[in-house]
Amino acid sequence: MNTIIWTTIWGTIGGLLAWKIGFPGGAAVGAMLGSGIYNLIATQIHFDMPVPIEIGAQIAVGVVVGSTFSHELLESGISVFMWGLIGAFTYLLVGFILAWIASRLGYLTFGTALFSFSPGGFTGMSIIAGAEGADPAKVSLIHFTRVVLLFIIVPLMVRFLAMR
């Protein structure tokens, strides 16, 4: 139980610090880094998060996402929704291909690879991956790498292309 408490404390510190300084990915990335660094450095004990805490986290993520729904979102029209569908299925196809390659080469299990290369945020995908028997730490690391790189590269691309 001591490991859960300290992991939570360091995750909270990391999350609040990242949120306060405006770190890409905000509180979620900071919490992952804070708790991850604690577990890598301060403890040699591996533990699995208790199921009630994992379920609570899944519910919290669902509530946060659901709270963003609004009438303005619906008013953006069917065309935006259609582009969302096109993007999702394109990303899924590319993710499936990458997952197949990574699993065939022996780097990841197919399930972990599919959660890792599918569209979505690392918080939600890693929680769902864990619930489905995939490796949430690997899923988080791959999504974290993607998100942080995109948070750096996309604004630079927009700035560069806007200058032309």
N, C-alpha and C positions, 0 to 999 in steps of 0.2 A: 504494500500500500504506500510505503514511503516513496517508491519510485514514481507512482502515479502523481502524488502530491508535488514532488519536485519537478517532474516533467510539465505538469500544469502550470506551476509558478514560472518556470523558465519560458514556456510557450507564451504565457500571458505577457511577460516582460518583453519578449521578442516581438509579439504582435503589437503591443502598444507603442513600442519604440519605432517599429517600421511604419506604423500608421502615422505617428507624430511627425516623422521626417519625410513622409511622402514617398517611401520606398516602393518601387514597382511591385504590384500585387498586394500592397498594403498589409493589413493586419494578418491575413491568412498566411502570406509568405513569411512574415516575421515570426508568427507563432510556430510555423513549421521549422524555421531555422533555429529559433530559440530552444524549442524542445528537442529538436534533432541534435544540435550541438551538445546540449546537456547529456543526452543519452549516449552520444559518441565519446564524450570526454569524461564525464563524472561517474558513469556506472558501467559495470560489466554484465549487468543482469538484463537479459532479454525478457520482456513481458508482453503479453497481448492485452490490449485495452479491453476492459470488461464490456460485455455485450450491451448492457444498459447505457453505457457512455457512448458507444458507437451508434446505437439507435438514436440516442438523444442528439448526437451530432448530425445524423442524417436528417432528422426532423428539423433541427435548427437551420440547416442549409436550405431545406425545402421551404421553410417559412420565409427566410430572407429572400429567396428568389421569387416566391409567390407574392411577396409584398411589393415587388416592383411592377406588377401588372396594373394597368390603368386604362381608362377609356381613351386617353390620348394614344396609347399603344395600339389599340384596335383601330383608331382613326387613321393610322399611318397607311392603311390600305392593303389590299390583296397583293399589290405588286411587291411590296416589301416582304410580305409573307412568302411569296413565290421565290424571291431571291434567297430567302432564308432556306427554303426547301432545296433549291439548286445547290447552294453552298454546302448544306449539311450532307447531301448525298455525294457530292464531289469529295468532300473531306473524308466521308466514310469509305469511299472506294479507295482513295489514296491510303487511308489508314489501314484498310484491309490488306492491301498489297504490301505495305511496309511491315505489318504484323506477320504476314505469311513469310516474308523474307527473313525477318529477325528470328522467327521461331525455327525456320528450316536451317538457319545457320547456327542455331543452338544458343543464341544470346538471351532469349526470353521465352517463356512458355507462350503459346498462342494467345491465351486469355489475357495474360499480363500485357503482351504486346498490343493486342487489340484495344484494351482500355488506354494504353499509353499513347497510341497514335490516332485515336478517335477524337473528334472535336469535343470541346468542353473544357471547363476549367479544372485545374488539378485538384482543387478541394473536393468538388463533387465527384469527379471521376475516381479519385483515389479511395474515397469512402465507399462508393458503389463497388469498386474493384475488390476491396477487402470483403465486402458482404457477399460477393460472388465467388470468392476463393482465389482471386488473383493476388498478386503481390502489391499492396498499396504503396509501399515505400518506393519501389521502382517506378510505378505509375506516377507518383508525385514528383520524383526527380526528373523524369522525362518531360512532364507537363511544366514543371518549374523552369527547366532549361528553355523550353519553347516560349513560355510566357515572358520571361525576363529578356530573352533575346528579341522577341517581337516588340516589347515595350521600349527597347532601345533603338532597334533598327527601323521600325515603321515611322516613328516621328522624324527620324533623320531622312528617310526616303521622302516623306511628305514635304519637309522643308527644302530638300534638294530639288524635287520636281516642281514645287511651287515657284522656285526662283527662275525656272526656265520659261 
